[in-house]
């Protein structure tokens, strides 16, 4: 139990994820604003914390401050404020609590579209903005704390040339927090925190020939729905968000998905950092487990285009990706999959695992009974200055129904 006047640890004060569907809108926002007050020290958050609604949460167990009468009110206030600040500082530095909050917010964002208390679009957007704000603060504070660390994050800028009919090439510029860039790691979180060569090459290909990837109004209509699998830093989604308005799309929906909380947190930061270039684009991040996909909003509507780059690091991944895409792709949709070819090392056989996964017919079928199939492949050369030393090139798969 926390001392009087001190904030409770989020792990004991946040409502259980399993009970999110039982909460009211006010309770949801109280929980989110409590996190903001703890991790985002802003006057607005403090003001909210002092509001009457804050003390009406069914899971709250903190005891209100009572004037003992033995000291002056001013002295009590100073002591209480000092004690609360010390407690808050300790909680903010607690890695366990931080990881707990990171996972809680990630799950909350995945469930937000189905919460009965967030039926209005305005309430849902405000809740998602609040959750994103806290997650973004984690990435920002980590970058500040690790400035002297060799693995510190940094913002990386990319620029691509978009080919538009009857116009000069337009610059498409995006910025991503490329955490751990330059670190040679295969850890699941580290992999997703880096912009790998395949995502850069795929972005170049899309911008150079949008029509080759079906990015035309005649093919997709004015409001395409695009879903990126294993988005990582979200580079491909961000490039799509910046380029689609120049191609005449008046309202596009882009959903960047990943599995790991730290990766999703960084993804939220990158979407926020590039929000100014997303005119006429609705862009969201979402949790997605390929091995057991939950097709709730925003994943409940089939996608016109699926995209994944360098997302397979084990033969099992190719099978999961295949079955997950089978459930997500629209009847006339296309799945673009760019695999990195590595001739040596433990990932040598990964590029062939995709063909193996799609070769068997004893697998999940689409709603109309068709199978997701490899419709074409193309070898893509490695670019100078892009990718790592073990990358010898890339293999582009065009997948669709047959």
C-alpha positions in Angstrom: 0.0 0.0 0.0 1.3 3.4 -0.9 2.1 6.0 1.9 -0.5 8.7 2.4 -0.6 11.1 -0.5 1.8 9.1 -2.7 0.7 7.7 -6.0 0.0 4.0 -6.2 2.1 1.9 -8.6 0.3 1.5 -12.0 0.5 -2.3 -11.6 -1.8 -2.1 -8.6 -4.0 0.9 -9.5 -4.7 0.4 -13.2 -7.9 -1.5 -14.0 -7.3 -5.1 -15.2 -7.3 -5.4 -18.9 -9.9 -8.1 -18.6 -12.3 -5.5 -17.1 -11.9 -2.8 -19.7 -15.2 -3.6 -21.2 -16.9 -2.9 -17.9 -15.6 0.6 -17.4 -17.3 3.9 -18.0 -15.8 6.6 -20.3 -15.0 8.7 -17.2 -13.1 5.7 -15.6 -11.1 5.1 -18.8 -10.0 8.7 -19.0 -9.2 8.8 -15.3 -6.9 5.9 -15.7 -5.2 7.5 -18.8 -4.9 10.8 -17.1 -3.3 9.2 -14.0 -0.7 7.8 -16.3 -0.2 11.2 -17.9 0.2 12.8 -14.5 2.9 10.3 -13.5 4.9 10.0 -16.8 4.1 13.3 -18.5 4.5 16.0 -15.9 2.3 18.8 -17.3 0.0 21.2 -15.5 -3.1 19.9 -17.4 -2.4 16.4 -16.0 -2.0 17.7 -12.5 -5.2 19.7 -12.7 -7.0 16.6 -13.8 -5.5 14.6 -11.0 -6.9 17.0 -8.5 -10.4 16.9 -10.0 -13.2 15.2 -8.0 -13.7 12.4 -10.6 -10.2 11.1 -9.8 -11.3 9.7 -6.4 -14.3 7.8 -7.7 -12.5 4.9 -9.4 -13.7 1.5 -8.2 -10.1 0.1 -8.1 -8.6 3.1 -6.3 -7.4 2.3 -2.7 -5.3 5.4 -1.8 -6.4 7.1 1.4 -7.2 10.9 1.3 -4.9 13.2 3.2 -6.2 14.3 6.6 -5.0 17.3 8.6 -3.7 15.9 11.9 -3.8 19.3 13.6 -0.2 18.9 15.0 1.4 20.9 12.2 0.4 23.8 10.1 -1.4 23.3 6.8 1.5 24.9 4.9 4.0 22.6 6.5 1.8 19.6 5.7 1.4 20.7 2.1 5.2 21.0 1.6 5.9 17.6 3.2 3.1 16.0 1.2 4.3 17.5 -2.1 7.9 16.5 -1.4 6.9 13.0 -0.5 4.6 12.6 -3.5 7.3 13.9 -5.8 9.9 11.5 -4.4 7.4 8.6 -4.8 6.5 9.7 -8.4 10.2 9.9 -9.3 10.8 6.4 -8.0 7.8 5.0 -9.9 8.9 6.7 -13.1 12.3 5.1 -12.8 10.9 1.6 -11.9 11.5 -0.6 -15.0 8.9 -3.1 -13.9 6.1 -0.5 -13.6 7.2 1.1 -16.9 7.0 -2.2 -18.7 3.7 -3.0 -17.1 2.2 0.4 -18.3 3.7 -0.1 -21.8 2.0 -3.5 -22.1 -1.3 -2.2 -20.6 -1.4 0.7 -23.0 -0.6 -1.5 -26.0 -3.4 -3.8 -25.1 -5.7 -0.9 -24.4 -5.0 0.6 -27.9 -5.7 -2.8 -29.5 -9.1 -3.0 -27.6 -10.1 0.6 -27.9 -12.2 0.3 -31.0 -14.4 -2.3 -29.3 -14.9 -0.7 -25.8 -18.6 0.0 -25.2 -17.7 3.1 -23.3 -15.9 4.7 -26.3 -18.7 4.5 -28.8 -18.2 8.0 -30.1 -15.3 8.6 -32.5 -14.3 11.7 -30.6 -14.0 9.9 -27.3 -12.1 7.0 -28.9 -9.7 9.4 -30.7 -9.0 11.4 -27.5 -8.4 8.1 -25.6 -6.0 6.9 -28.2 -4.2 10.2 -28.3 -3.8 10.1 -24.5 -2.4 6.6 -24.6 -0.1 7.5 -27.5 1.1 10.5 -25.6 2.2 8.4 -22.6 3.9 5.8 -24.9 5.6 8.6 -26.8 7.0 10.0 -23.5 8.6 6.6 -22.8 10.5 6.7 -26.0 11.5 10.4 -25.6 12.6 9.9 -22.0 14.6 6.8 -22.9 16.4 8.8 -25.6 17.2 11.5 -23.0 18.4 9.0 -20.4 20.6 7.1 -22.9 22.4 10.0 -24.6 25.6 8.7 -23.2 24.8 5.1 -24.0 26.1 3.5 -27.2 22.6 2.1 -27.9 20.8 5.4 -27.8 17.9 6.1 -30.1 18.1 8.8 -32.8 15.8 10.3 -35.3 16.6 9.3 -38.9 15.4 11.1 -42.0 14.6 9.5 -45.3 13.8 11.1 -48.6 12.4 9.3 -51.7 11.5 10.5 -55.2 7.8 10.0 -56.1 7.0 9.5 -59.7 3.7 11.2 -60.5 2.3 11.2 -64.1 2.9 14.5 -66.0 4.8 16.0 -63.1 8.3 16.3 -61.9 9.5 13.9 -59.2 8.1 14.9 -55.8 10.2 14.5 -52.7 8.6 12.2 -50.0 10.3 12.8 -46.7 9.7 11.0 -43.4 11.4 10.8 -40.1 11.7 7.8 -37.8 13.1 7.2 -34.4 15.5 4.5 -35.5 16.3 2.9 -32.1 19.5 0.9 -31.8 20.4 1.7 -35.4 23.8 0.1 -36.2 23.4 -2.5 -33.5 23.8 -6.1 -34.8 21.1 -7.8 -32.9 18.4 -10.5 -33.5 16.5 -9.8 -30.4 12.8 -9.4 -31.3 12.4 -5.9 -29.9 15.7 -4.8 -31.4 14.8 -6.1 -34.8 11.6 -4.0 -34.8 13.3 -0.9 -33.6 15.4 -0.6 -36.7 14.7 0.4 -40.3 16.1 -2.6 -42.2 17.3 -2.5 -45.8 14.2 -4.2 -47.1 11.8 -1.4 -45.9 14.0 1.2 -47.5 14.3 -0.6 -50.8 10.5 -1.3 -50.9 9.8 2.4 -50.2 12.1 3.3 -53.1 10.3 0.8 -55.4 6.8 2.1 -54.5 7.8 5.7 -55.1 9.5 5.0 -58.4 6.6 3.0 -59.8 3.4 3.4 -57.8 1.2 1.8 -60.5 3.3 -1.4 -60.4 2.1 -1.9 -56.9 -1.5 -1.1 -57.8 -1.4 2.4 -56.1 -3.9 4.0 -58.5 -7.4 5.3 -58.1 -8.6 3.1 -61.0 -7.4 0.1 -59.1 -8.2 1.0 -55.5 -10.8 3.7 -55.6 -10.5 6.9 -53.6 -10.3 5.3 -50.1 -7.9 2.4 -50.1 -7.3 0.4 -46.9 -3.7 -0.7 -46.5 -2.3 -2.8 -43.7 1.4 -3.3 -42.9 2.5 -6.5 -41.1 5.5 -6.4 -38.9 5.7 -2.7 -39.4 8.7 -2.1 -37.1 9.6 1.6 -37.3 6.7 2.0 -39.7 8.8 3.4 -42.5 6.7 1.8 -45.3 3.4 3.0 -43.8 4.8 6.5 -43.3 6.0 6.7 -46.9 2.6 5.5 -48.1 0.9 8.1 -45.9 3.0 10.8 -47.4 2.7 9.7 -51.1 -1.0 8.6 -51.5 -2.4 12.2 -51.4 -0.1 13.1 -54.3 -1.6 10.2 -56.3 -5.1 11.6 -56.0 -6.4 9.6 -53.0 -8.7 11.8 -50.9 -9.1 9.5 -47.9 -6.7 6.5 -47.2 -6.7 4.2 -44.2 -3.3 2.9 -43.2 -2.8 0.5 -40.3 0.7 -0.3 -39.1 0.8 -3.5 -37.0 3.3 -5.2 -34.8 3.5 -7.5 -31.9 6.1 -6.2 -29.4 5.2 -3.4 -26.9 8.5 -1.6 -27.3 8.2 -1.7 -31.1 4.6 -0.4 -30.9 5.6 2.3 -28.6 8.2 3.5 -31.0 5.8 3.1 -33.9 3.3 5.5 -32.2 6.1 8.0 -31.8 7.0 7.8 -35.5 3.4 8.2 -36.6 3.1 11.3 -34.4 6.3 12.8 -35.6 5.1 12.6 -39.2 1.5 13.6 -38.6 1.9 16.8 -40.6 2.5 14.9 -43.8 -0.6 12.7 -43.6 -3.2 15.0 -45.0 -6.3 13.0 -46.2 -4.8 9.9 -44.5 -6.1 8.1 -41.4 -3.1 6.3 -39.9 -3.1 4.1 -36.8 -1.0 1.5 -35.1 -2.4 -1.8 -33.9 -1.3 -4.9 -32.0 -1.3 -8.1 -34.2 -0.1 -11.6 -33.3 0.3 -13.5 -36.6 0.0 -16.9 -34.8 -3.4 -16.0 -33.3 -4.8 -12.9 -35.0 -7.8 -11.2 -33.3 -9.8 -9.6 -36.0 -11.3 -6.8 -34.0 -11.5 -3.1 -35.1 -9.4 -1.8 -36.8 -8.5 -5.2 -38.2 -12.1 -6.3 -38.8 -12.3 -4.9 -42.3 -10.3 -6.7 -45.1 -7.4 -4.8 -46.5 -7.0 -3.9 -50.2 -3.3 -4.1 -49.9 -1.1 -6.0 -47.4 2.6 -5.2 -47.1 5.5 -6.9 -45.2 9.2 -6.3 -45.5 11.9 -8.5 -44.0 9.4 -9.9 -41.6 10.4 -13.6 -41.7 13.2 -14.8 -39.4 12.1 -18.4 -38.9 10.3 -20.9 -41.1 7.4 -20.8 -38.7 7.0 -17.1 -39.3 6.3 -17.7 -43.0 3.4 -20.1 -42.0 2.0 -17.7 -39.5 2.3 -14.8 -42.0 0.5 -16.9 -44.7 -2.5 -17.8 -42.5 -2.7 -14.4 -41.0 -2.8 -12.7 -44.4 -5.4 -15.2 -45.5 -7.7 -13.7 -42.9 -6.9 -10.1 -43.6 -6.8 -9.7 -47.3 -9.8 -8.6 -49.3 -11.1 -10.8 -52.2 -9.5 -8.6 -54.8 -6.6 -7.6 -52.7 -2.8 -8.0 -53.2 -0.2 -8.9 -50.6 3.3 -7.6 -51.3 6.1 -9.4 -49.4 9.7 -8.4 -49.7 12.1 -11.0 -48.2 15.8 -10.3 -47.6 18.1 -12.9 -49.2 21.1 -13.9 -46.9 23.6 -16.3 -48.4 25.3 -17.2 -45.2 24.6 -17.5 -41.5 21.6 -18.8 -39.7 19.1 -16.9 -41.8 20.4 -18.5 -45.1 17.4 -20.7 -45.8 14.7 -18.1 -44.7 14.1 -16.8 -48.2 13.0 -20.2 -49.4 10.7 -20.8 -46.4 8.1 -18.6 -48.1 7.9 -20.8 -51.1 7.6 -23.8 -48.8 4.9 -22.3 -46.8 2.8 -21.5 -49.9 3.5 -24.8 -51.6 1.2 -27.0 -49.5 -2.5 -27.0 -50.3 -3.5 -28.4 -46.9 -3.9 -25.0 -45.3 -6.3 -22.2 -44.4 -8.6 -21.0 -47.1 -10.2 -17.7 -47.7 -14.0 -17.1 -47.1 -14.8 -18.0 -50.7 -12.7 -21.2 -50.6 -9.7 -19.8 -52.5 -6.1 -20.1 -51.4 -3.6 -17.3 -51.0 -1.0 -18.0 -53.6 2.3 -16.7 -55.0 1.3 -15.0 -58.2 4.8 -13.8 -59.1 8.3 -13.2 -57.8 11.0 -10.7 -58.7 14.6 -10.6 -57.7 15.7 -7.2 -56.4 19.3 -6.1 -56.3 21.0 -4.9 -53.2 21.5 -1.1 -53.2 24.8 0.6 -52.4 24.8 1.9 -48.9 21.6 0.2 -47.9 21.2 -2.9 -45.8 23.7 -4.9 -43.8 26.7 -6.9 -44.9 25.0 -10.3 -44.8 22.3 -9.1 -47.2 22.9 -10.1 -50.8 19.6 -8.9 -52.3 15.8 -9.2 -51.9 13.0 -11.3 -53.3 9.7 -9.6 -54.0 6.5 -11.8 -53.8 3.2 -10.8 -55.2 0.5 -12.8 -53.4 -3.1 -13.0 -54.2 -6.1 -15.3 -54.5 -6.3 -18.3 -56.8 
